[in-house]
Every structure is written in structure tokens, then in C-alpha cells.
Amino acid sequence: MNQDIPAIPLLQLPAALLGQVEPVQANLNLVWTLLAAALVMFMQLGFAMVECGFTRAKNAVNIIMKNLVDYAVGSLVFFFVGYGLMFGVTNGFCGTTGFALHGIQGGDATFTFMFFQTVFAATAATIVSGAVAERIRFHAYLVYSVVITLVIYPIFGSWAWGGLSGIEGNAGWLQELSTGPFCDFAGSTVVHSVGGWLALAGALVAGPRTGKYTADGKPRAIPGHNIPLAALGVFVLWFGWFGFNAGSTTTGTGDIGRIAVTTNLAAAAGAITALGTTWLVSRTSDISMTLNGALAGLVAITAGCATVTPIGAVIIGAIGGVLVVFGVNFLDRVLKVDDPVGAISVHALNGIWGTLACGLFNAEAAMAVGTRNTGLFYGGGGNQLISQLIGAGTACLWAFGAGLLLFVAIKKTIGLRVSVLEERRGLDIGEHGMEAYSGFQIFITD
């Protein structure tokens, strides 16, 4: 989301007609933003299908419940508190306005903007679900989902995006760095990296699934039960991402087409390079890595989708596809972090890469869409890269640090993990008292 991208100039109409065109453009902006928000909300289904497909059938009900309820709870929490912390007159810990949209009247555009921001907040919370799948208590999940949407996401969001409220003097400190404003157009850091760092914290505190590692520390593969379902989820996410990125213009102008192109190219490049990398490494055409490669390209381009050229998008997405393969293998084999869906590598690692890529590939001057965030490769010098490093580093310290405190607190109080027996039987039976595929599974009963 960037206030610096200019709208396409209106046609040279007589003054009498110009006055009629401007309200139409304003309403078009609202309609486009609301449609984009609906596309991002649809991404909740994509996350649910990816996580469900990449995990075992005995946990499918639990996964669907988590993805449904975190959106429902997150919507309420963000409405009552989170939006005020993120976009109140004094944003951050001292936010004083915006709680429950107090004082907003009738057809105020704030309703549309708040809904758009709600679906972003829900996305950050949902990212965590996949990394801790198959071993977390449902009530523990609800607690950390609430805290993420209530405090952790809105606070960082206020630092990077507070000025989007349009209220004078409300810009976050990352928007006012001396080296230039931190550039994160649609959320490689604000949404994805924050969610990815929280996912890493959760996976570390929860520990690996039972049987994931042998006694000597070698990883065992735990295949997902439905790869077509995971593929469906990735296609849904790819589709919804056009709302995520192009919708962040919040204006129905020609910019949305250019952003859709950069988004699509990065995803395609990420899928192809992930496929090529797995072939070179293991001589297999790994579908799970290829699917995650597409998601990695999407995450990587999210920060710079409006400020890089199509060729830059291809490069950014291609590097993202390579990074996700090595990231997943490094976490699994070296760090012994059990992430069933690859969420940490997709969102944290590629969130960092996409954010830093803005400092290199931003081509605003070349594309005649601005100059504030021009990157190193296009004559902007190194200042923007410094700003990107500050923003990405702050996200890591804030989200990972807060996440560790949160998950340790849950573990020490209400408990984080299910028992070994319940994990072996599956969370569907133990946590929800039903099966996802009745009559098609044999469960361990002792």
C-alpha cells in the first residue's frame, strides 16, 4: 500500500463534465478496494486447503476449524481493537481512535478501508497455523490467534503503514526514516514476514511432531494425505493474490493491470525455478516444492509489485523459488524445525527477500511512477536498501520476540501441545470428536 503512486490523469473534459467524472472515480476506487478485499478473504480457503492437503487425514477437521475460526475471531478482534491500534490518531500502543470504528458515519470510505485491512490481519494470523499443524491444542491456537490480531500485527503495521489512514501526522516511524521511507507496498514484511517469524517461534516452542526425527536426528518424511487439495489451495491463493497486491492501490486505475502482471510473472517464475532446483538436487519433479515455489514468488513480489518492472518481477520470483527449496531443506535437516507446509520458508524467508529486493529493483523513476523508493540497480543509491534492512530487521525482532514470549506463556499456562496418544490418534478425534472422512481411515486406539 503506497500513497505515492499517482492515479492516471482524467481525460481532458470540460469543467462541467469533470465535476461528474470525479465522483465516479471515487466510487470506482471503493468498489475495486472492496472487491480486492473479498479476493483476499477468499485466500483463507486457499490457506486451509494447502495446510489440509500437506498434512495427514486424521487432522483435517482440526485444520479446517483453525482456519475458519481464526478468521471469525480475527475479524471481531481487529474491529474492536486492532484497527484502532494500527490506524488511530496516535497509532501504536497509544492508539486513541478507530476502536470499533467509533464516530464513523454512514457511507464513510473508512468502512471499506477497514474491511480491506481486516483480511490482511487475518492472513498474518493464518500463516502460523501450517507451521504448527498436527500437534497444537485447539484452545491454545485460539489464544495466540487472538493476540496476533489484537496486538502483534497491528503494532508493527502502525510502524510501516500508519500513514495510510490519511490522518496528518499519523505516519509510522518506518515511513519517516532518514534514509527514505520503508517500502512494502502490499505486505512482504508487514503481513508475510511477520506471520512467518511468528510461525518460526511457534514451531520452535511446540517442537517437532512425534516420529518426525529418528533417534540420531535424521528427518522422516510425513507425506500429506491429499496433494490435489494442496494444489487447489495454491491456485486459490494465486488467484486471490491479485486482490492482495493490485488491491493495495485502493484505486481503480491503470496501475492495477501493471501490478497484476508483476504478481503473475513472479509466481510463475517461482514455480519454475523451484521445479528446476528440486530436479537438480534430487532428480525428482517435486510437486510440493513446485507449489511452494509459486507461493514463494508471490510473497517475494508483494513488497515491490507496484515499484518494479516486469523483468524485475521475474528475477525476484525466480530467486524466491530457489530460496524456498533450500530454506525448507535447511530448516528440516539442519535446524530440525518441523514445518509441515513450508510456511516459514515461504513467508519469512521470502518475505525478507522480497523486502530487500525493493532496495535493489525498485524502478519508479524508470517507470515514471515516482522516485521516492528507487533502488540501487536503477540509480537510487544504497539508501533504500538500508531502509529495507531496517524494516525487515525490525519485523524479525518484533514478531519473533513477541512470538516466543507468547508461545512460551501459553505452554507454561494452558498448555500448547496435545498428548502423544492424542497426536497419534489424530486431532480430529481428540479435539473435535469426529472424522473428516468417516469410514475411510483406521485410527490407532492404544
Secondary structure, DSSP 8 states (H G I E B T S, - for coil): --TTS---------HHHHHHHHHHHHHHHHHHHHHHHHHHHHHHHHHHHHHHHTS-GGGHHHHHHHHHHHHHHHHHHIIIIIHHHHHSTT-GGG--S-GGGTT--TT-THHHHHHHHHHHHHHHHHHHHHHTTTSB-HHHHHHHHHHIIIIIHHHHHHHHHGGGG--TT---GGGG-TT-----SS-IIIIIIHHHHHHHHHHHHH---TTSB-TTS-B-----S-HHHHHHHHHHHHHHHHHHHHGGG-S-STHHHHHHHHHHHHHHHHHHHHHHHHHHHHSS--HHHHHHHHHHHHHHHHTTTTTS-HHHHHHHHHHHHHHHHHHHHHHHHTS----TT-HIIIIIIHHHHHHHHHHHH--HHHHTS-STT--GGGT--SHHHHHHHHHHHHHIIIIIHHHHHHHHHHHHTT-SB--HHHHHH-HHHHHHSS-SSTTS------
